[in-house]
């Protein structure tokens, strides 16, 4: 079968079924909303937060000679405390352990003696670093970041409605961006990822990534002359090139940083998840709504 014939067959299939394709992102959005709602009911919040948002202590143990055995350290801490997280930082080239980070909602005065009891020596500036965040400060910071996301989304929606001045195309852009955020948060929560302040920043960045391809698609279909399917195909090639380029760049960045920077690793991970959902929502949700709108308006 030739490439032209294959393309023609796909176009026929797509023209016949593009409305039905909306069921897929709609179902995922409803599942994501339900999961986040369940999480809120169980924990009082939509996501799991780390100590930068809840308050607590982070102690980084520097590996000077022998590596720390993570399993033994976990077993020891499990006997002394119930709520903690351990992260290992390794050298990118050799894979050798460089440091171990222990995070806990406990205060420095509570967590430090527990670790010293396991290590058998006092923690100082040479063999460790200690960071502490008050619970009220962490909660205040979280509320400010959450408000920033809401305000950013509202202004984004206003700009989109001002640009296109038509409800349906503007709604398609906004609902696609909204779905990107909700689906990403649901998957992040499902994976058990504790979101830091950097993770919230990644969600803010995701709004920009999501709207970028949506606006390009909407502009191509509404303002460019020519056959609708050809304009849609052209927009798809451009949009996928943009998104896949970003995914490749972020994947390389994640591979490089995951061994030494937890903050950057979480940012890149959330962005990659969001871009994956953006492909679905842009080229299924937004594209299908726009095609339906354009064909109805033409008739």
C-alpha positions in Angstrom: 0.0 0.0 0.0 1.4 3.4 -1.0 2.0 6.2 1.5 -0.6 8.4 -0.3 -3.2 5.6 -0.1 -2.5 5.0 3.5 -2.9 8.7 4.3 -6.1 8.8 2.4 -7.5 5.8 4.3 -6.6 7.4 7.6 -8.2 10.6 6.6 -11.4 8.8 5.7 -11.3 7.0 9.1 -10.6 10.2 11.0 -13.3 12.2 9.3 -15.8 9.4 10.2 -14.7 8.9 13.9 -13.1 12.1 15.1 -16.2 12.9 17.3 -16.0 9.5 18.9 -12.3 10.1 19.7 -13.4 12.8 22.2 -14.6 9.9 24.5 -11.0 9.0 25.3 -9.8 12.3 26.8 -13.2 12.9 28.4 -13.0 9.5 30.1 -9.4 10.2 31.3 -10.4 13.6 32.6 -13.4 12.3 34.5 -11.2 9.5 36.0 -8.5 12.0 37.0 -11.0 14.3 38.6 -12.5 11.4 40.5 -9.1 10.3 41.7 -8.1 13.7 42.8 -11.4 14.1 44.6 -10.9 10.8 46.4 -7.4 11.9 47.3 -8.7 15.1 48.7 -11.3 13.2 50.7 -8.7 10.9 52.2 -5.8 13.3 52.9 -7.3 16.8 52.8 -5.4 17.7 49.7 -5.1 16.9 46.0 -1.4 16.0 46.0 1.2 14.6 48.4 3.4 17.5 49.5 7.1 17.3 50.7 8.6 19.3 53.5 9.1 22.4 51.4 5.3 22.8 51.4 4.3 21.1 54.7 7.2 22.1 56.9 9.8 19.8 58.4 13.5 18.9 58.3 15.8 17.8 55.5 19.2 16.4 56.5 21.8 15.6 53.8 24.4 13.0 54.8 27.6 13.4 52.7 29.2 10.1 51.7 32.8 10.6 52.8 34.2 7.0 52.7 31.8 4.1 52.8 28.4 4.3 51.2 25.3 4.3 53.3 23.2 1.2 53.0 19.8 2.5 52.2 17.9 -0.6 53.3 19.5 -0.7 56.7 18.9 3.1 57.2 15.2 2.7 56.2 14.8 -0.2 58.7 16.4 1.7 61.5 14.3 4.9 60.9 11.2 2.7 60.7 11.8 1.7 64.3 12.3 5.3 65.4 9.8 7.3 63.4 6.8 6.6 61.0 6.9 9.4 58.5 10.1 10.0 56.5 11.6 9.8 53.0 15.1 8.8 51.9 16.6 9.9 48.6 20.0 8.9 47.2 22.3 11.1 45.2 24.9 9.4 43.0 27.7 10.4 40.6 26.5 10.5 37.0 29.6 8.9 35.6 30.6 6.4 38.2 27.2 5.7 39.8 28.9 6.1 43.2 26.8 7.3 46.1 27.6 11.0 46.9 25.0 11.8 49.5 21.7 10.6 51.1 18.9 12.9 52.0 16.5 12.2 54.8 13.3 14.2 55.0 10.8 14.2 57.8 8.1 16.4 59.3 9.9 16.2 62.6 12.0 19.1 63.9 15.8 19.2 63.8 15.9 18.5 67.5 14.0 15.3 67.0 15.5 14.0 63.8 19.1 14.8 64.3 19.7 12.6 67.5 18.0 9.7 65.7 20.4 9.8 62.8 23.4 10.3 65.1 22.4 7.2 67.0 22.5 5.2 63.8 25.7 6.8 62.5 27.6 6.7 65.7 29.0 10.2 65.3 27.9 13.8 65.6 26.5 15.6 62.6 28.4 18.8 61.6 28.9 21.2 58.7 31.6 18.8 57.2 29.6 15.6 57.1 26.1 16.9 56.6 23.8 19.9 55.8 20.5 20.6 57.6 17.5 22.6 56.3 14.4 23.2 58.3 11.0 24.8 57.2 8.3 25.8 59.7 4.9 24.3 59.1 3.2 27.7 58.9 5.8 29.0 56.4 5.5 25.9 54.2 1.7 26.0 54.2 1.7 29.7 53.4 4.1 29.2 50.5 1.9 26.4 49.2 -1.2 28.5 49.3 0.6 31.3 47.4 1.8 28.9 44.7 -1.7 27.4 44.4 -3.1 30.9 44.1 -0.5 31.7 41.4 -1.6 28.7 39.4 -5.3 29.7 39.6 -4.5 33.4 38.6 -2.2 32.3 35.7 -4.9 30.0 34.4 -7.6 32.7 34.6 -5.4 35.2 32.8 -4.5 32.6 30.2 -8.2 32.0 29.6 -8.9 35.7 29.3 -6.1 36.2 26.7 -7.3 33.2 24.7 -10.9 34.5 24.6 -9.6 38.0 23.6 -7.5 36.5 20.8 -10.2 34.4 19.1 -13.4 36.2 20.3 -15.4 33.1 19.8 -16.6 30.8 22.5 -16.1 27.3 21.0 -12.4 27.7 19.8 -11.5 29.5 23.1 -13.2 26.9 25.2 -11.3 24.1 23.3 -8.0 25.7 24.2 -8.9 26.3 27.8 -10.4 22.8 28.4 -7.3 21.2 26.8 -4.9 23.1 29.1 -7.2 22.3 32.1 -7.2 18.6 31.2 -3.3 18.6 30.9 -3.0 20.0 34.4 -5.6 17.7 36.0 -4.4 14.5 34.3 -0.8 15.4 35.2 -1.6 16.0 38.9 -3.6 12.8 39.0 -0.8 10.6 37.6 1.8 12.3 39.8 -0.3 11.6 42.8 -0.9 8.0 41.6 2.8 7.4 41.3 3.2 8.5 44.9 5.5 11.5 44.1 5.7 14.0 46.9 5.5 17.4 45.2 7.8 20.2 46.2 7.6 23.9 45.6 9.7 23.2 42.4 7.0 20.7 41.3 4.3 23.4 41.7 6.5 25.7 39.5 6.6 22.9 36.9 2.8 23.0 36.8 2.9 26.7 36.1 5.4 26.1 33.3 3.0 23.4 31.9 0.3 26.0 31.4 2.6 27.7 28.9 3.6 24.5 27.2 0.0 23.4 26.8 -1.4 26.7 25.4 1.5 27.0 23.0 0.5 24.1 20.7 -3.2 24.7 21.2 -3.1 28.4 20.0 -0.9 27.4 17.1 -3.5 24.7 16.1 -6.5 27.1 16.6 -4.8 29.9 14.6 -4.0 27.6 11.7 -7.6 26.3 11.4 -9.5 29.6 12.0 -7.3 32.1 10.1 -5.6 30.2 7.3 -7.4 29.8 4.0 -7.6 26.4 2.4 -9.0 22.9 3.0 -9.7 22.1 6.6 -8.0 18.7 6.7 -4.9 20.0 5.0 -4.6 22.9 7.5 -5.1 20.4 10.3 -2.4 18.1 8.9 0.0 21.0 8.6 -0.7 22.1 12.1 -0.2 18.5 13.4 3.2 18.3 11.8 4.4 21.6 13.2 2.9 20.9 16.7 4.3 17.4 17.0 7.7 18.7 16.0 7.5 21.4 18.7 6.3 18.9 21.4 8.6 16.0 20.5 11.6 18.4 20.5 10.7 19.6 24.0 10.2 15.9 25.1 13.6 14.9 23.8 15.3 17.9 25.4 13.6 17.3 28.8 14.4 13.6 28.6 18.1 14.3 28.2 18.0 16.9 31.0 16.2 14.4 33.3 18.8 11.7 32.5 21.6 14.1 33.4 20.1 15.6 36.5 18.3 12.7 38.2 21.5 11.5 39.9 22.4 14.8 41.5 19.5 17.2 41.6 16.1 16.1 43.0 14.6 19.5 42.4 15.4 19.6 38.7 14.5 15.9 38.3 11.0 16.6 39.7 10.5 19.6 37.4 11.5 17.6 34.3 9.5 14.6 35.3 6.3 16.6 35.8 6.8 18.5 32.5 7.4 15.2 30.6 4.2 13.7 32.0 2.3 16.9 31.1 3.6 17.0 27.6 2.5 13.4 27.1 -1.0 14.3 28.0 -0.7 17.5 25.9 -0.3 15.4 22.8 -3.6 13.6 23.6 -5.5 16.7 24.5 -4.3 18.9 21.7 -4.7 16.5 18.9 -7.8 14.7 20.1 -9.7 17.1 22.3 -8.8 20.5 20.8 -8.5 19.3 17.2 -11.8 17.4 17.3 -13.7 20.2 18.8 -12.3 22.7 16.3 -13.0 20.4 13.3 -16.6 19.9 14.5 -17.0 23.7 15.0 -15.5 24.5 11.6 -17.7 22.0 9.7 -20.8 23.1 11.5 -20.1 26.8 10.8 -19.4 26.0 7.2 -22.7 24.2 6.8 
